[in-house]
Amino acid sequence: MQSITDIASRFSQLRDQLDRVILGQGRVKTLATTSLLAGGHMLLEGVPGTGKTLLSLAMARLLGCRFRRIQFTPDLMPADLVGANVFNQKAQEFSFRPGPIFTDILLADEINRTPPRTQAALLESMQENAATVDGTRYEISQVFTVFATQNPVEFEGTYPLPEAQRDRFLMKISIDFPEAADESRMLESYAAGQRLHDDVVGSLQPVISAEELFEARRTVARGVRVEPHIIKYIQELVSKTRNDEAVQIGAGPRASLALLESSRAAAALEGRDFITPDDVKSLVAPVLAHRVTLSPEAEMEGMALEDLLARIFDAVEVPR
């Protein structure tokens, strides 16, 4: 994939294969592929049974990358993620046994079911593609990407992700219930003996290799230009979240970078080498919503974060 056009074509093939597994949910699949191309981690949030894990498994199958899955539980320890130094009786010395984060694609299933200490073990790897164990730093894959899932309605036995952890995710993608027509198609497939979770996912073949994914991300970062008026628009959108009385914690500089890189990827997926204001506007909610915290007063008044963000962003003039 040497050009933006090549990248758009290859990711279109990936999207076509996703459509075989995930019926409907077009916006979710668009955001997921955008996040993947932008090189960011994604947090998939939805009630049970809406396809969070299925989407992650399907994307992993379509990437010729190493893949590991971790079911997060309350007794999961940091060493279960990053690995540990183990004493080798034969050699009479300690040797490092890498954990499951030493992979290309990591599915962190139900990430909010593990305590903050274990959640924090992911911070370094998500930000720097590395892990430090007993003072020694180990490099992780250059395309290391976390697909994390969480259930928003359960509170028993869960640990909300802290602000620093949420900020490491490029996007939070909310998955709603499917449309009636899409759910009917799913039922018809299963009634005909075609199991999407097993048969179709199992038949998927890699479309993009790890090396191609890395090169595609580099091409997008270097080949999609960003005009000054787009930079100004992004800066104004993010800064607005810091100056509203209904906001306790606004979006930080990492959010500005995330919105920029996501917009680049969105433009590339459309076959363009330039960003439009519509690219930015379409990504504002998934990139910024999980980085903004309402004030206690706004929560007591029953204000919805989505409504607040819409009000804030509508106040920013869209560049021509």
Backbone bond lengths (Angstrom), bond angles and torsions (degrees), N, CA, C in turn:
res aa  C-N    CA-C-N  psi(-1)  N-CA   C-N-CA  omega(-1)  CA-C   N-CA-C  phi
1 M - - - 1.464 - - 1.528 109.03 -
2 Q 1.333 116.27 94.66 1.450 120.77 -174.44 1.522 112.92 -98.20
3 S 1.315 118.71 -16.08 1.458 120.79 -175.38 1.520 110.28 -132.29
4 I 1.332 115.23 166.50 1.459 120.75 177.21 1.521 110.42 -61.35
5 T 1.331 116.05 -38.00 1.463 120.19 178.50 1.526 111.11 -62.49
6 D 1.330 116.87 -42.16 1.466 120.67 178.51 1.530 110.79 -63.20
7 I 1.325 115.48 -41.53 1.461 120.07 -179.83 1.527 110.50 -63.21
8 A 1.329 116.59 -45.52 1.460 120.54 179.57 1.531 110.52 -60.21
9 S 1.339 116.95 -39.93 1.462 121.07 -179.61 1.521 111.40 -66.42
10 R 1.332 116.75 -44.78 1.468 120.14 -177.54 1.534 111.12 -67.43
11 F 1.310 116.58 -41.48 1.467 119.17 179.53 1.527 111.09 -71.78
12 S 1.326 117.01 -24.78 1.459 119.80 173.57 1.529 109.84 -66.39
13 Q 1.335 116.64 -37.47 1.461 120.39 175.72 1.523 110.41 -64.22
14 L 1.332 116.36 -41.51 1.467 120.07 178.05 1.523 110.34 -61.43
15 R 1.324 115.77 -42.65 1.468 120.35 -179.80 1.533 110.82 -64.36
16 D 1.331 116.72 -40.03 1.463 119.73 178.89 1.528 111.12 -60.58
17 Q 1.326 116.40 -38.83 1.456 120.06 178.71 1.533 111.37 -70.40
18 L 1.327 116.86 -36.35 1.466 120.12 176.16 1.524 110.91 -61.66
19 D 1.335 115.50 -36.08 1.462 119.90 -179.14 1.528 111.83 -62.93
20 R 1.328 117.42 -23.76 1.466 120.52 177.51 1.523 111.64 -69.86
21 V 1.318 115.78 -28.14 1.469 120.86 -173.57 1.525 111.72 -100.81
22 I 1.334 116.12 -48.41 1.459 121.62 -178.46 1.520 108.21 -98.44
23 L 1.321 117.11 108.08 1.459 121.69 -178.27 1.527 108.95 -85.03
24 G 1.336 115.51 124.25 1.461 119.19 -176.21 1.521 110.17 77.25
25 Q 1.335 116.24 -149.60 1.471 123.06 178.50 1.538 111.14 52.51
26 G 1.337 116.55 43.68 1.461 120.10 -176.86 1.513 113.63 -58.78
27 R 1.322 116.84 -42.30 1.465 120.15 -179.01 1.525 110.73 -64.07
28 V 1.312 117.04 -40.07 1.464 121.41 -179.74 1.525 110.10 -61.91
29 K 1.328 117.39 -45.71 1.464 121.05 -179.01 1.526 111.27 -67.23
30 T 1.323 116.67 -36.28 1.470 119.70 177.07 1.518 110.86 -63.96
31 L 1.329 116.74 -45.60 1.459 120.46 179.91 1.530 111.07 -65.43
32 A 1.329 117.14 -39.03 1.468 120.54 -178.90 1.525 111.01 -64.65
33 T 1.332 117.34 -44.57 1.466 119.61 179.29 1.525 111.06 -69.31
34 T 1.327 117.02 -33.92 1.468 120.40 176.60 1.517 110.64 -64.03
35 S 1.326 116.70 -45.45 1.460 121.27 178.73 1.519 111.09 -62.69
36 L 1.331 116.37 -41.22 1.468 120.77 179.59 1.522 110.77 -61.42
37 L 1.331 117.76 -45.88 1.461 120.89 -179.23 1.525 111.58 -69.00
38 A 1.328 116.37 -32.66 1.461 120.10 -179.83 1.527 112.20 -73.26
39 G 1.326 116.73 -12.43 1.460 120.09 178.94 1.510 113.66 83.02
40 G 1.340 116.34 24.52 1.461 119.82 -177.09 1.515 112.71 -109.62
41 H 1.313 115.44 159.39 1.456 122.16 175.08 1.525 108.48 -83.15
42 M 1.329 116.96 149.80 1.458 119.73 -178.13 1.525 111.00 -126.03
43 L 1.338 114.93 140.42 1.455 122.52 177.52 1.516 107.27 -108.62
44 L 1.334 116.69 113.31 1.460 122.43 -178.58 1.521 108.59 -97.14
45 E 1.327 115.92 120.22 1.462 120.42 -175.92 1.522 109.83 -122.28
46 G 1.319 115.59 130.93 1.458 120.76 178.61 1.508 110.67 -177.81
47 V 1.298 116.21 161.98 1.460 120.49 179.56 1.528 108.81 -68.97
48 P 1.341 117.71 162.89 1.467 119.65 -178.16 1.522 112.68 -57.62
49 G 1.333 114.79 140.93 1.454 120.28 174.02 1.508 115.98 87.83
50 T 1.334 118.36 7.72 1.466 119.93 -177.86 1.527 112.85 -94.90
51 G 1.341 118.41 2.05 1.460 120.75 171.73 1.507 115.89 100.38
52 K 1.313 118.20 18.32 1.467 120.57 -179.19 1.523 110.87 -62.59
53 T 1.319 115.93 -54.19 1.465 120.11 -179.32 1.517 111.13 -67.49
54 L 1.326 117.49 -37.94 1.465 121.30 179.64 1.526 110.35 -61.43
55 L 1.320 117.27 -42.76 1.472 120.94 178.12 1.524 110.72 -61.14
56 S 1.329 116.46 -44.09 1.462 120.78 -179.66 1.520 111.55 -63.75
57 L 1.336 116.56 -44.73 1.467 120.74 179.98 1.524 111.26 -63.75
58 A 1.332 116.33 -40.97 1.461 119.97 -179.55 1.520 111.24 -65.44
59 M 1.330 117.34 -43.34 1.461 120.36 178.91 1.519 110.87 -64.50
60 A 1.326 116.72 -37.86 1.462 119.79 178.42 1.521 111.16 -64.09
61 R 1.345 117.22 -38.91 1.462 120.51 179.09 1.526 111.58 -66.88
62 L 1.328 116.86 -31.65 1.464 121.45 -177.60 1.522 112.73 -80.96
63 L 1.315 116.41 -8.16 1.458 121.29 177.40 1.527 108.24 -107.64
64 G 1.305 116.60 128.31 1.462 119.65 177.91 1.508 110.58 -77.37
65 C 1.321 115.56 60.60 1.469 122.12 -173.86 1.528 109.73 -125.62
66 R 1.311 114.86 160.23 1.462 119.15 172.05 1.532 108.30 -68.60
67 F 1.318 115.98 142.37 1.465 120.47 -174.67 1.519 109.98 -136.62
68 R 1.326 115.73 135.26 1.469 121.42 174.14 1.518 108.33 -134.03
69 R 1.325 114.60 147.30 1.460 120.92 177.69 1.527 109.27 -122.74
70 I 1.323 116.11 134.95 1.464 121.48 177.06 1.520 108.53 -124.28
71 Q 1.312 116.32 126.48 1.454 120.71 173.56 1.527 107.26 -89.50
72 F 1.304 117.31 109.31 1.461 120.80 -176.77 1.526 110.23 -74.78
73 T 1.321 115.56 130.85 1.456 122.95 -177.83 1.522 109.33 -135.12
74 P 1.336 118.31 163.32 1.465 120.32 -178.26 1.528 114.17 -61.50
75 D 1.340 118.41 -23.97 1.458 119.82 -177.90 1.530 112.82 -98.15
76 L 1.324 117.94 9.38 1.463 121.07 178.70 1.523 109.93 -70.64
77 M 1.320 117.33 131.68 1.460 122.54 -178.02 1.529 110.83 -105.31
78 P 1.357 117.74 157.22 1.467 119.57 178.43 1.525 113.45 -54.26
79 A 1.336 116.83 -38.59 1.467 120.35 -179.87 1.521 111.56 -64.48
80 D 1.351 117.34 -25.51 1.454 119.96 177.07 1.526 111.52 -68.09
81 L 1.332 116.64 -18.50 1.455 121.31 179.04 1.526 112.19 -96.41
82 V 1.332 115.54 -54.43 1.469 119.42 -171.68 1.523 113.10 -89.37
83 G 1.329 117.27 -21.23 1.458 120.30 -176.89 1.519 111.17 104.35
84 A 1.316 116.27 -177.02 1.464 120.55 -176.59 1.521 110.04 -158.31
85 N 1.334 115.15 161.52 1.460 120.86 173.57 1.525 108.68 -83.49
86 V 1.320 116.20 124.61 1.462 122.43 -175.92 1.527 108.87 -116.63
87 F 1.322 115.87 136.04 1.463 119.52 -179.04 1.520 110.47 -76.62
88 N 1.328 114.56 125.19 1.457 122.11 178.30 1.522 108.84 -92.33
89 Q 1.325 116.30 109.73 1.461 120.57 -176.61 1.529 111.58 -62.00
90 K 1.321 116.37 -38.07 1.458 120.01 -176.89 1.522 111.63 -69.11
91 A 1.324 116.33 -44.23 1.466 119.89 -178.31 1.519 112.37 -88.44
92 Q 1.342 115.93 -10.23 1.465 121.02 -179.34 1.535 112.22 56.85
93 E 1.347 113.34 44.47 1.469 119.08 177.28 1.525 109.11 -156.14
94 F 1.339 114.00 163.04 1.460 119.28 178.23 1.535 109.51 -85.70
95 S 1.306 115.35 140.79 1.465 120.34 175.35 1.528 108.68 -132.99
96 F 1.320 115.67 148.64 1.461 120.16 -176.42 1.524 111.00 -82.25
97 R 1.326 115.50 127.90 1.450 121.19 175.68 1.532 107.18 -109.17
98 P 1.344 117.06 105.95 1.469 119.71 -174.72 1.524 112.88 -65.96
99 G 1.320 114.68 146.36 1.458 120.77 177.85 1.516 111.60 -89.19
100 P 1.314 117.14 -176.53 1.474 121.31 -174.82 1.523 114.87 -68.33
101 I 1.344 118.94 -12.86 1.466 117.70 178.28 1.530 111.54 -73.14
102 F 1.320 118.01 -10.27 1.463 120.37 176.91 1.530 108.33 -84.02
103 T 1.306 113.80 73.26 1.463 122.35 -177.41 1.512 107.92 -149.75
104 D 1.320 116.88 -174.81 1.467 121.01 176.44 1.532 110.99 -95.18
105 I 1.317 115.60 -50.88 1.458 121.91 -179.77 1.526 108.43 -118.36
106 L 1.321 116.59 124.86 1.466 121.58 -179.68 1.523 109.25 -118.06
107 L 1.326 116.14 121.48 1.458 121.08 173.33 1.523 108.12 -94.25
108 A 1.335 115.44 110.68 1.461 121.68 177.59 1.523 107.26 -98.26
109 D 1.324 115.90 91.58 1.462 121.15 -172.86 1.526 110.31 -80.47
110 E 1.340 115.64 127.43 1.471 122.80 -179.08 1.528 110.97 54.76
111 I 1.311 114.76 58.51 1.460 121.50 -174.08 1.524 112.29 -62.93
112 N 1.319 117.91 -25.28 1.470 120.07 -178.67 1.527 113.02 -83.92
113 R 1.338 117.61 10.17 1.460 120.10 176.06 1.531 112.49 -96.42
114 T 1.318 116.96 1.02 1.468 119.55 -179.34 1.526 109.16 -112.74
115 P 1.336 118.75 150.13 1.467 121.36 -175.97 1.528 113.31 -63.76
116 P 1.337 117.13 159.87 1.472 121.96 -177.88 1.524 113.77 -54.71
117 R 1.325 117.88 -35.01 1.463 120.08 -178.41 1.527 110.86 -61.28
118 T 1.317 116.37 -41.22 1.459 120.05 179.66 1.522 110.91 -75.75
119 Q 1.324 117.16 -37.34 1.461 120.26 174.95 1.531 110.19 -57.44
120 A 1.326 115.64 -41.90 1.463 120.39 -177.73 1.518 112.91 -65.95
121 A 1.329 116.98 -21.59 1.465 119.86 179.51 1.520 111.42 -64.17
122 L 1.327 116.25 -19.40 1.460 120.24 179.60 1.525 113.10 -84.48
123 L 1.329 117.62 -16.03 1.464 120.73 -171.39 1.526 112.85 -56.63
124 E 1.325 116.97 -51.97 1.460 120.46 -176.88 1.522 111.27 -62.40
125 S 1.323 116.26 -44.43 1.467 119.22 -177.54 1.519 111.27 -66.75
126 M 1.335 117.92 -35.94 1.454 120.57 -179.45 1.525 111.89 -71.45
127 Q 1.313 117.12 -31.37 1.455 120.44 -177.44 1.529 112.99 -91.12
128 E 1.335 116.67 -37.93 1.463 119.82 -169.45 1.525 114.28 -120.70
129 N 1.333 117.53 3.46 1.470 120.74 -177.40 1.526 111.25 52.83
130 A 1.316 114.88 46.08 1.469 120.46 179.61 1.520 108.59 -156.40
131 A 1.331 115.01 164.09 1.466 121.36 176.56 1.524 108.16 -141.41
132 T 1.324 115.78 138.90 1.458 121.17 179.09 1.521 109.27 -109.51
133 V 1.327 116.06 122.71 1.463 122.27 -179.94 1.525 108.20 -126.41
134 D 1.328 116.04 120.88 1.471 121.68 -179.89 1.530 111.45 51.69
135 G 1.325 115.91 41.48 1.456 120.90 174.97 1.516 115.28 83.94
136 T 1.318 117.96 -4.17 1.463 121.29 179.34 1.528 109.40 -106.12
137 R 1.325 115.55 131.79 1.461 120.86 -177.88 1.530 109.59 -95.60
138 Y 1.319 115.10 130.93 1.457 121.31 179.68 1.527 109.05 -119.52
139 E 1.320 116.57 131.66 1.458 121.39 179.70 1.529 110.56 -77.60
140 I 1.335 114.72 145.26 1.462 122.04 177.42 1.529 107.93 -110.89
141 S 1.296 117.31 170.31 1.462 123.02 -178.42 1.524 112.18 -50.28
142 Q 1.333 115.93 143.73 1.457 121.05 179.70 1.529 112.10 -71.91
143 V 1.323 118.01 -12.95 1.471 120.48 176.26 1.533 111.10 -113.10
144 F 1.325 117.18 19.73 1.463 121.42 -177.97 1.531 110.65 -53.14
145 T 1.328 115.65 123.54 1.466 121.63 -178.01 1.521 109.23 -138.49
146 V 1.327 115.95 134.43 1.463 121.72 179.55 1.525 109.44 -103.75
147 F 1.335 115.60 125.38 1.456 122.12 167.41 1.531 105.41 -103.93
148 A 1.316 117.35 107.46 1.460 120.85 -178.66 1.526 109.51 -108.98
149 T 1.328 116.37 141.77 1.458 120.55 177.06 1.518 109.72 -119.07
150 Q 1.331 115.51 150.22 1.459 119.52 173.24 1.524 109.48 -152.93
151 N 1.328 113.54 152.15 1.459 121.99 179.91 1.530 107.80 -98.66
152 P 1.341 119.09 121.71 1.461 120.30 -174.70 1.518 115.24 -81.64
153 V 1.328 118.14 -9.25 1.465 119.47 -172.11 1.521 113.27 -103.21
154 E 1.315 118.84 -13.42 1.463 120.95 -179.00 1.522 110.21 -96.23
155 F 1.314 117.61 134.10 1.453 122.31 178.07 1.523 111.98 -117.40
156 E 1.324 116.64 -24.70 1.465 121.23 178.68 1.524 109.54 -67.35
157 G 1.338 116.60 121.42 1.451 120.79 176.70 1.511 114.85 74.12
158 T 1.330 117.44 20.52 1.463 120.23 178.44 1.523 110.35 -117.89
159 Y 1.322 115.61 159.58 1.462 123.01 -178.80 1.533 108.15 -130.19
160 P 1.333 117.65 104.89 1.474 119.61 -178.01 1.531 110.91 -55.25
161 L 1.317 116.06 139.38 1.453 120.03 179.28 1.521 110.32 -66.60
162 P 1.330 117.99 132.82 1.464 120.23 177.73 1.525 110.84 -68.39
163 E 1.344 115.51 164.36 1.469 120.47 -176.42 1.525 111.82 -57.23
164 A 1.330 117.25 -42.19 1.467 120.20 -178.03 1.525 111.39 -63.07
165 Q 1.335 116.13 -35.53 1.470 119.79 179.31 1.523 110.26 -71.16
166 R 1.328 116.96 -45.26 1.468 120.04 -179.91 1.522 111.16 -61.37
167 D 1.324 116.28 -34.90 1.459 120.48 -177.07 1.526 112.11 -65.96
168 R 1.337 116.93 -21.19 1.471 120.23 179.51 1.520 112.04 -76.66
169 F 1.318 117.36 -16.40 1.462 119.69 178.63 1.524 109.02 -85.92
170 L 1.320 115.18 128.09 1.457 119.75 179.06 1.522 110.55 -61.10
171 M 1.322 116.02 -44.17 1.467 121.21 -178.94 1.519 110.96 -138.20
172 K 1.325 114.49 150.78 1.464 120.58 163.56 1.525 106.41 -110.24
173 I 1.333 115.50 118.87 1.460 121.17 -174.94 1.528 108.30 -107.57
174 S 1.317 116.02 113.86 1.460 120.65 -179.77 1.517 109.48 -87.23
175 I 1.327 115.89 129.84 1.465 121.69 -178.95 1.526 108.67 -110.71
176 D 1.317 116.50 115.39 1.462 121.83 -179.91 1.528 110.69 -90.79
177 F 1.324 115.27 177.32 1.458 119.91 174.52 1.527 109.37 -63.28
178 P 1.335 117.93 147.97 1.467 119.99 -179.55 1.524 111.58 -69.35
179 E 1.333 114.72 158.83 1.459 119.82 172.80 1.529 108.89 -65.58
180 A 1.330 115.60 155.81 1.468 120.26 -177.24 1.524 111.71 -58.06
181 A 1.330 117.37 -41.20 1.467 120.53 -178.85 1.522 111.09 -64.91
182 D 1.338 116.82 -40.06 1.461 120.28 -179.97 1.525 111.04 -69.27
183 E 1.332 116.50 -38.67 1.462 119.00 177.70 1.528 110.77 -65.60
184 S 1.327 116.16 -35.51 1.470 119.81 177.17 1.524 110.70 -64.68
185 R 1.353 116.97 -41.62 1.472 120.44 177.99 1.528 110.66 -61.91
186 M 1.337 116.16 -39.42 1.457 119.81 178.67 1.529 110.31 -63.75
187 L 1.324 117.27 -44.94 1.460 120.91 179.68 1.526 111.12 -62.98
188 E 1.332 116.41 -39.58 1.456 120.19 179.23 1.531 111.20 -64.39
189 S 1.347 116.46 -38.06 1.464 119.93 178.62 1.524 110.71 -63.23
190 Y 1.330 116.43 -45.49 1.461 119.78 -179.66 1.526 111.14 -69.09
191 A 1.336 115.97 -35.32 1.464 119.36 178.77 1.525 111.05 -65.11
192 A 1.343 116.02 -29.21 1.466 121.20 179.01 1.523 112.07 -86.42
193 G 1.346 116.52 2.79 1.462 120.24 177.37 1.509 114.83 90.56
194 Q 1.330 117.47 7.80 1.468 120.67 179.70 1.527 108.80 -100.88
195 R 1.319 115.81 108.39 1.460 121.01 -178.03 1.535 108.99 -92.68
196 L 1.339 114.63 112.88 1.466 119.33 -177.42 1.520 111.06 -61.48
197 H 1.350 116.71 -39.54 1.458 120.37 -175.95 1.526 112.27 -65.92
198 D 1.321 117.02 -33.30 1.462 120.60 -174.90 1.527 112.33 -107.07
199 D 1.321 115.87 -61.34 1.460 120.25 -172.81 1.525 112.70 -64.59
200 V 1.339 116.37 -52.51 1.459 119.49 -174.71 1.517 111.28 -71.21
201 V 1.340 117.97 -46.42 1.467 120.86 178.52 1.523 110.24 -59.84
202 G 1.331 116.33 -41.25 1.457 120.18 -179.95 1.514 113.76 -65.19
203 S 1.337 117.27 -23.85 1.461 120.87 -178.76 1.529 113.01 -89.10
204 L 1.323 117.70 -6.83 1.464 120.34 -178.26 1.526 110.71 -68.17
205 Q 1.320 115.14 139.74 1.455 121.78 177.94 1.524 109.87 -115.81
206 P 1.334 117.91 147.07 1.465 120.38 -178.92 1.524 112.21 -57.19
207 V 1.316 115.23 137.23 1.462 122.34 178.62 1.529 110.55 -107.03
208 I 1.337 116.03 -32.34 1.460 121.66 -176.89 1.526 108.64 -132.63
209 S 1.308 117.45 131.42 1.463 121.54 178.12 1.526 110.11 -85.27
210 A 1.332 115.80 167.63 1.455 120.23 178.43 1.525 110.97 -61.16
211 E 1.326 116.71 -40.99 1.470 120.44 179.40 1.523 111.08 -65.09
212 E 1.336 116.83 -41.22 1.465 120.37 178.93 1.523 111.02 -66.53
213 L 1.322 116.78 -37.94 1.462 120.15 178.06 1.521 110.45 -63.30
214 F 1.314 116.80 -43.61 1.462 120.97 179.33 1.535 110.64 -62.28
215 E 1.330 116.40 -45.34 1.464 120.20 179.88 1.524 111.27 -66.59
216 A 1.331 117.07 -37.23 1.462 120.02 178.43 1.523 110.74 -62.54
217 R 1.319 117.10 -42.28 1.460 120.57 178.34 1.526 111.26 -63.50
218 R 1.314 117.14 -39.89 1.462 120.63 178.29 1.520 111.02 -66.18
219 T 1.323 116.33 -41.54 1.463 120.26 179.56 1.520 111.45 -62.50
220 V 1.325 116.26 -42.86 1.466 120.13 179.22 1.523 110.64 -64.50
221 A 1.333 116.92 -43.15 1.466 120.98 -178.94 1.527 111.83 -62.85
222 R 1.330 116.21 -32.12 1.467 119.96 -177.13 1.526 113.14 -99.01
223 G 1.326 116.64 -26.00 1.455 119.59 -169.94 1.511 116.21 -100.99
224 V 1.347 118.16 -13.58 1.464 120.58 178.21 1.526 107.63 -99.36
225 R 1.311 115.92 113.14 1.465 119.62 -174.74 1.533 111.15 -81.37
226 V 1.321 114.08 152.86 1.465 121.34 -178.91 1.525 108.01 -124.06
227 E 1.327 116.53 113.10 1.460 121.13 -178.77 1.524 110.65 -76.61
228 P 1.341 117.23 155.50 1.475 120.67 -178.56 1.528 113.50 -56.08
229 H 1.345 118.36 -36.96 1.467 119.05 -178.26 1.523 111.49 -68.61
230 I 1.345 117.85 -26.58 1.461 121.02 175.98 1.526 110.06 -73.20
231 I 1.317 116.73 -41.99 1.470 120.28 176.97 1.524 110.36 -59.57
232 K 1.323 116.29 -43.56 1.469 120.89 179.39 1.531 110.76 -63.68
233 Y 1.323 116.64 -39.98 1.465 121.59 179.74 1.531 110.73 -63.44
234 I 1.326 116.69 -45.72 1.465 120.85 178.41 1.524 110.87 -61.55
235 Q 1.317 116.44 -45.69 1.469 120.61 -178.88 1.526 111.13 -61.52
236 E 1.316 117.12 -40.98 1.462 120.62 -179.28 1.529 111.23 -68.03
237 L 1.334 116.93 -41.02 1.461 120.32 178.73 1.523 111.35 -60.04
238 V 1.327 116.36 -47.16 1.460 120.22 -177.28 1.522 111.01 -70.00
239 S 1.314 117.74 -42.09 1.472 120.25 -177.48 1.528 111.54 -65.81
240 K 1.328 117.65 -27.39 1.463 120.62 178.23 1.528 111.83 -61.88
241 T 1.342 116.67 -29.50 1.460 119.45 -179.63 1.521 111.68 -72.42
242 R 1.326 116.77 -14.45 1.470 120.44 -177.11 1.525 112.49 -94.53
243 N 1.321 116.57 -8.11 1.464 119.47 -171.42 1.517 113.16 -124.03
244 D 1.313 116.69 26.10 1.456 120.39 178.80 1.524 109.06 -110.43
245 E 1.310 116.44 135.95 1.468 120.13 -175.73 1.520 112.73 -66.93
246 A 1.330 117.90 -18.77 1.465 120.78 178.92 1.522 112.35 -85.51
247 V 1.332 117.42 -2.37 1.465 121.97 -178.00 1.517 110.21 -105.97
248 Q 1.343 115.82 128.95 1.459 120.34 175.80 1.522 110.60 -87.15
249 I 1.324 116.69 -46.97 1.469 121.71 178.31 1.520 107.86 -127.41
250 G 1.322 115.93 119.94 1.456 120.55 178.76 1.520 111.80 -89.76
251 A 1.312 115.43 177.56 1.467 121.24 -179.61 1.525 110.00 -77.38
252 G 1.334 116.52 139.19 1.459 121.87 -177.26 1.522 112.32 -94.23
253 P 1.339 115.88 -174.97 1.478 120.26 -179.50 1.519 113.85 -58.30
254 R 1.344 117.54 -31.78 1.460 119.02 178.70 1.526 110.63 -62.67
255 A 1.328 116.71 -30.22 1.461 120.47 177.56 1.526 110.63 -67.11
256 S 1.325 116.95 -38.73 1.469 120.32 177.64 1.522 110.43 -61.67
257 L 1.331 116.15 -45.09 1.460 120.43 178.31 1.527 111.12 -63.74
258 A 1.331 116.14 -40.14 1.463 120.35 -179.73 1.525 110.73 -63.48
259 L 1.329 116.79 -40.73 1.455 120.66 179.76 1.528 110.66 -67.74
260 L 1.314 116.64 -36.28 1.464 121.07 177.27 1.528 111.45 -65.94
261 E 1.335 116.96 -50.20 1.463 120.16 -177.59 1.527 111.56 -67.71
262 S 1.314 117.06 -36.21 1.471 119.67 177.52 1.523 110.80 -65.31
263 S 1.316 116.49 -40.53 1.468 120.30 179.81 1.521 110.66 -65.91
264 R 1.314 116.70 -37.25 1.470 119.89 175.14 1.530 110.57 -59.50
265 A 1.327 115.89 -47.21 1.461 119.82 -179.12 1.519 111.08 -63.81
266 A 1.336 117.08 -40.42 1.460 120.67 179.32 1.523 111.08 -61.75
267 A 1.331 116.16 -40.60 1.461 120.20 178.04 1.525 110.53 -64.59
268 A 1.342 117.19 -43.72 1.465 121.12 -179.03 1.520 111.40 -62.80
269 L 1.326 117.45 -38.40 1.463 120.36 179.52 1.525 111.65 -65.06
270 E 1.337 116.27 -22.42 1.458 121.16 175.90 1.522 111.53 -90.62
271 G 1.350 116.38 1.13 1.458 120.21 179.48 1.515 114.15 81.75
272 R 1.349 117.01 17.35 1.462 120.76 -178.88 1.517 111.42 -106.58
273 D 1.333 117.04 150.37 1.461 121.66 176.11 1.525 111.33 -106.30
274 F 1.336 116.00 24.89 1.461 120.90 176.88 1.528 108.78 -147.67
275 I 1.334 116.03 152.44 1.459 122.56 -179.06 1.523 109.68 -94.61
276 T 1.318 116.47 139.53 1.460 121.50 173.28 1.541 108.98 -108.01
277 P 1.325 117.75 159.70 1.467 119.29 175.57 1.521 112.93 -57.36
278 D 1.330 116.92 -31.87 1.466 119.49 178.91 1.527 111.61 -65.01
279 D 1.342 117.68 -34.09 1.467 120.82 175.60 1.518 109.83 -58.50
280 V 1.327 115.06 -46.85 1.468 120.66 -178.05 1.520 110.29 -65.77
281 K 1.321 115.81 -47.92 1.463 120.13 -175.24 1.525 112.16 -62.49
282 S 1.325 117.17 -35.46 1.466 120.41 -178.57 1.523 112.75 -69.70
283 L 1.334 117.02 -16.90 1.468 121.00 -175.05 1.522 113.25 -109.05
284 V 1.318 116.88 -2.44 1.462 120.18 -176.05 1.532 111.89 -57.44
285 A 1.327 117.32 -49.67 1.466 120.11 -175.81 1.529 113.14 -64.33
286 P 1.343 119.97 -53.02 1.472 118.64 -178.75 1.519 114.10 -66.51
287 V 1.328 118.26 -25.01 1.464 120.21 -179.03 1.527 111.86 -85.97
288 L 1.328 117.98 -33.12 1.462 120.06 -172.30 1.527 115.29 -105.79
289 A 1.322 118.23 -25.17 1.469 119.74 -171.32 1.526 113.09 -57.92
290 H 1.338 118.19 -41.25 1.466 119.86 -176.79 1.528 112.08 -79.75
291 R 1.335 116.80 -1.71 1.462 120.51 179.23 1.531 112.33 -103.42
292 V 1.312 116.87 -3.36 1.462 121.92 -176.67 1.523 109.28 -112.63
293 T 1.327 116.14 134.40 1.469 121.69 -179.63 1.525 109.64 -119.05
294 L 1.320 116.29 129.84 1.459 120.65 178.18 1.524 110.88 -70.09
295 S 1.316 116.24 151.64 1.459 120.56 174.12 1.526 108.97 -72.71
296 P 1.350 118.07 155.98 1.467 120.21 178.77 1.530 112.44 -56.95
297 E 1.332 116.29 -36.09 1.469 119.66 -179.61 1.525 111.03 -65.09
298 A 1.335 115.96 -41.82 1.467 119.75 179.46 1.518 110.66 -66.12
299 E 1.329 117.12 -37.64 1.461 120.00 178.06 1.519 111.44 -65.89
300 M 1.337 115.99 -40.11 1.464 120.03 179.15 1.527 111.31 -64.33
301 E 1.311 116.10 -30.85 1.462 120.16 178.61 1.527 112.12 -80.71
302 G 1.331 116.50 -3.75 1.454 120.53 178.05 1.512 114.54 79.16
303 M 1.316 116.31 22.04 1.460 119.43 -179.47 1.521 110.44 -70.73
304 A 1.324 117.17 136.79 1.457 122.56 177.56 1.517 109.16 -89.75
305 L 1.337 115.97 136.20 1.460 120.27 -179.24 1.526 111.35 -59.63
306 E 1.332 117.12 -38.89 1.465 120.57 -179.33 1.524 111.18 -61.65
307 D 1.342 116.89 -40.78 1.463 120.48 179.48 1.519 111.26 -67.23
308 L 1.332 115.56 -39.47 1.463 119.52 178.60 1.523 110.87 -62.64
309 L 1.323 116.29 -47.21 1.463 120.04 -178.98 1.528 110.85 -62.86
310 A 1.322 116.69 -39.90 1.468 119.97 178.66 1.516 110.41 -61.38
311 R 1.318 116.07 -41.44 1.465 119.68 179.00 1.525 111.47 -65.24
312 I 1.328 115.90 -42.90 1.460 120.21 -179.48 1.528 110.65 -63.54
313 F 1.315 116.57 -47.21 1.464 119.98 -173.83 1.519 112.64 -74.09
314 D 1.352 117.04 -27.97 1.460 119.76 177.46 1.537 110.24 -68.05
315 A 1.333 116.33 -21.79 1.457 120.25 -179.94 1.535 113.11 -78.62
316 V 1.353 115.63 -9.96 1.471 120.02 179.84 1.527 108.64 -94.02
317 E 1.306 115.57 125.94 1.463 120.00 -179.66 1.519 110.70 -68.58
318 V 1.323 115.65 131.65 1.461 121.41 179.19 1.522 108.56 -80.88
319 P 1.336 117.99 125.41 1.474 119.90 -179.07 1.518 111.82 -66.75
320 R 1.308 115.47 149.40 1.478 121.94 178.57 1.513 111.27 -92.98
